């Protein structure tokens, strides 16, 4: 089996629409990118992506431990791997410039 559809969830600015969805890729492999402005929507979005056939779901590094725990609880019975993008220690200065 090969990867043919996967999801990526990222944060929108608080002044943005509540959700944005884009699909890119090819017929062989599609990326469904979903931006959310409220972290409370993360678990629902992950479950939606899993239920529509995404084989894995990744979250951007802006999600903390609590939202990710809720996400994992929401999709644990769906059999879809869920993970987060992480940054090494060398990225700390750049992350502080962006997020304060």
N, C-alpha and C positions, 0 to 999 in steps of 0.2 A: 504494500500500500504506500502511496506517496502523498505528500501534502498537496491538496488542491484548493483548500479554502481555509483561511485563518483570519483571526480578528486582532485588532490593535486598538486599545482604548487610551485616550489621552485627555488632558484637561484643557478646557477652553477658559478664557478670561471670564470673570464674574459678570462682565458687562455684555457677554455674548448670548446668542440664542441658547436655549436649554440643551439642545443636542444637534450635532452635525454628523452626517453619515456620508462617506465617500467610498466608492469601490474602484480599485485599480488592479491591473495585472493582465493576465491572459486567460483564455479558456482553460488552460491546464492548471493555473494557480492564481487564485483571486485573493486579494487583501481587502478586508472590510475594515475601514478605519472609522471609529466612532469617537467624536469629541463630546465631552460632557462638561457642564459648568458647575454641577453639584455632585460632590463625591458620594452623596447618598444614593445616586443613581447607578453606581458602579456595579453592584451585585446584579441588579436587574438587567443591565446591558450585557454583562457576561453570560447570564443565563439565556438571554435572547439570542446572542451570537452562537452559543452552543446548540440551542434548539433549532437554529436555521442551518446547521450543518458545518459550522466552523470546527475544524479538527483541533485547534489550539487557540488560546487567547492570551495575548501579552498586554501588560499594562505599562505605561510610561513610568519613569522613576519618580514622578511627582506624587504618587500614591503612597500613603503611609501604611503602617502595620494594621491599624484598625480597619480602614476600608478594605484592605486585602484579606483580612480574616473574614470579613462579611462576604466578600466575593467567593472565597474558597468554600465557605459553608453553603453558599447558594448553588454552586455547581458540582459539589463533591459527588452527587449521585448521577451526574450526567456523563462521567467518564472522559471529560475533556481536560487536558493539561492546561493549567493556568500559571503564568509566571510574570515576573516584573523585570524591566530593564534596570540594571544596576550600574553604578559608576565606581571606579576604583578611587583610592585615596588621592591620586594625582589630579582628579577632577574637582576636588573640594573648593579650591579658590574660584574656579569658574562658576561653580554652582552657587557659591555665596554671592558672586557678583549679580547673578540672575535673580535668586530668590531671597537674598538679604540675610 
